[in-house]
């Protein structure tokens, strides 16, 4: 099982607490999935061929800033 870690994203009204973990996505190494504790937010990100973090999947609407927030937290928890 991939290592999970607590993650927090900044919402428009408050912070959104959840769990993130590295996942396998076809064509993408080091994809990360975030699921909020209250199950209202789901986000999957990965690096594209240029090394930029992109959103692969998740709930709508979403804030583009969540991509960078989750990427920073994933980098600080990677081995």
N, C-alpha and C positions, 0 to 999 in steps of 0.2 A: 504494500500500500504506500502511496506517495505521502510525503510528510505534509500535514496540514498545519496552518498557522492562523491565529486570530488576525483579522484585518478590519480596518475602518475606512470608509469612504465618506467624503463630505457631501451631504445632500443640500438641497436648497433651503431646508428648514432646520435640519439637525444632522448629526453624524449617523451613519448607517453601519452598524456592527455586523460582522459576518465571519465566515470561515473561508479561507482560500487554500488552494492546493494546486500542485502541478498536475496537468492532465495530458493525455495523448490526443492529438488532433492530426488527422491526415495532412501531411505536407508541412507540418509545423513542429519543430522541436521546442521544448520549453514553453508550452502554452500554460496559462494559469486560469483557473476558474474561481470566481467569487460567488458565494451564496449568502444572502443576508440571513440573520438569525430569524427575522420575522417572515422569511420566504417571499418578500415582495420584490427583491432585486437579485438578478442573476447576470453575471458578466463573464465572458471568456475573452482573453487577450493573448496575443502572441507577437513575436517579431516577424516582420515581413522580410522579403529578400534583400531589402536595403538596411535592415537592422532597426527599423522603426517599429514601435509598438502599435498594433492595430487591434480593433475590436473584431472578433470572429463571430460572436453570438451573444445573445442576452435579451433581457426584457427591454421594452420600449415604453416610454422615452428613457433616454439615458443622458448623462452629462459627459461630454468628451474629456473633461478633466479626470474622470474616474479611471481612464486608461492609464494616465501617467501616475496617478496615486497608487493604483494596484501594482504597476510595474516597479515603482520604487520600493514598495513593501515586499514584493516578491524577491527583488534583488537583495534586500537586507536579510532575507530568510533562506536564501539558497546556500548550499554548502560549497 
